[in-house]
Amino acid sequence: MTEKRIFDLLHQMDTFTNQMMIRWNKIFDEDLGVSHILTLSFIQHNAPSRPSDVSKALGLTPPTVTHLVNKLVKKELVEREANENDRRIIYLVITAKGQDVLEKAIECGQVLRKEIFLKLTEDERQQLLTLYKKLNQ
């Protein structure tokens, strides 16, 4: 594969991803970005989580996680809980409101993906699935 073809492929992938995020942000309308939702999702699946767990798992810097979590706490989507044995250790736990917002974000993403991928024929969707499976190996 030529350098130009690789560049074109990467450019198209980036453009598609950016357009998906922009469209998702428009329909989600919760004053939260994708990073907030990824953080909420991680906390939901790994509660209780320390901020350092979030940082390592999502590849974010500790200051970034602090910024994201502060907003999630302010919106009452996440709570901070101190460890009973060591008050210096703080755990993050998703709230019921946070679970509702996360479900809404997932639903918006599903609606958007259906809309996008229905533009492809069944054969094209199967080809894309095969390619993604191969790339994920």
Residue pairs with C-beta under 8 A, 6 or more apart in sequence:
20 112
20 116
21 34
23 112
24 34
24 108
24 109
24 112
25 33
25 34
27 108
27 111
27 112
28 104
28 105
28 108
30 101
30 104
30 105
31 75
32 71
32 75
32 101
32 105
35 58
35 60
35 64
35 68
36 68
36 71
36 72
37 102
37 105
38 58
39 54
39 58
39 65
39 68
39 69
39 72
39 78
40 72
40 77
40 78
40 94
40 98
40 101
40 102
40 105
41 102
42 49
42 53
42 54
42 57
42 58
43 49
43 54
43 78
43 92
43 93
43 94
43 98
44 94
44 98
44 99
44 102
46 53
46 57
47 91
47 92
47 93
47 94
48 81
48 91
48 92
48 93
49 91
49 92
50 89
50 90
50 91
50 92
51 62
51 65
51 66
51 69
51 90
51 92
52 62
54 60
54 65
54 69
54 92
55 61
55 62
55 64
55 65
58 65
60 68
69 78
69 80
69 92
72 78
72 98
73 79
73 80
75 97
75 101
76 95
76 97
76 98
77 94
77 95
77 97
77 98
77 101
78 92
78 93
78 94
78 95
78 98
79 92
79 93
79 95
80 90
80 91
80 92
81 90
81 91
81 92
81 93
82 89
82 90
82 91
83 89
83 90
83 91
94 102
117 125
117 128
120 128
